[in-house]
């Protein structure tokens, strides 16, 4: 399974559309925005390297529900949506198009400001850097060069592949 921000955004959008059939946007496009609508943004993330070619990532997700201002039930709709999202993102399905897994929404919180719902949560996931990263690390550990007119034993061959 491949973990990407784009697939995460699609997974979140699929849940939002399943609960409320509003358009989902990834960036403000003020001229063509249909209200009510969802916006999905990512908050600053954190990564920590782990042993064995893995890393732990923490990604913040920020969902906004925009609706027409001063509508008669805007606050009630935002409050209802917040409670619905809180249930939906406790544990939710992530898919990369081929495989899927469950992710947990951590530190879920929401607030309503100026009739706009702000719903945020974090996910933590342990991901493999894959074989490509292992090869890069091997290459980084090799110091090529010439000493006294002789090639070092561990110099990178011309074809760019480290010798074993």
C-alpha positions, 0 to 999 in steps of 0.5 A, a space after each residue: 500500500 502506498 501512503 500519500 497526501 493525495 490519497 489521504 485527501 481523497 479518502 477524507 473527501 469520500 467520507 465527507 461526500 458520503 455524509 453530506 453531498 457538498 463539493 470538496 475543494 483542496 484549495 480556495 477557488 473563490 470564483 467557482 466555489 459552490 456553497 455549501 462546500 467542504 475544504 480539506 487542508 493539511 496542517 504542518 506534519 511531523 516525521 520521525 525516523 525509525 529503525 529498519 527503513 521505517 518512519 512515523 509520520 503525524 499529519 494534521 487534517 483541517 476540514 472547513 464547512 463553508 455555507 451561506 452566511 446569515 442563513 437561518 439554520 447555519 449554526 445548527 447545520 455546522 453543529 450537526 456536521 461537527 458531531 457527524 464528522 466526530 463519529 466518522 473520523 474516529 476510525 476511517 477507511 484510507 485507500 490508495 486505489 488498490 488496498 485499504 486500511 483503517 486510520 484513527 483520527 486523533 485529537 479531534 476537535 471542532 469549533 464554529 466561528 462566523 458560521 464556519 465549521 473548523 474540524 481538525 484531527 491528526 493521524 499517525 502512521 508508520 510507513 516504510 521508506 521502501 527499497 529505493 530509500 535503502 539503496 539511497 542510504 547505501 549510496 550515501 555511505 559509500 565514499 568515492 575518490 582516488 587515493 595515491 593514483 589508485 581507486 578506492 575499493 568502495 568507489 561507486 562503479 560507472 553505472 551508478 550501482 554500489 558494489 556489494 
